[in-house]
Amino acid sequence: MAENPKHVTVRLRVPPELRDKISKSSEQYNRSMNADMVARLEQSFEAQISHEFEMHMMEIMLKEQQDKINSLIQSVDNLTKIVQGGI
């Protein structure tokens, strides 16, 4: 047996309903049930990475918007002081 196999065997128990869904999906995509499960698992991890990237970008945009809001608040405060001071 190879020292670094390209694939390992994993035993997985699934409910019969899920097995039926996997079977139908594998037929639809013309691939084995194993290939269908591997593709679905890989896709789930890719989606997770994409979601994490989107969350990171949203955090950056939120920080930028908060900085703009803070700047506007400071400008309003400065203008209010000027108006109240009669300048």
Residue pairs with C-beta under 8 A, 6 or more apart in sequence:
12 37
14 22
22 33
22 36
22 37
22 40
23 33
25 36
25 40
26 32
26 33
26 35
26 36
29 36
29 39
31 39
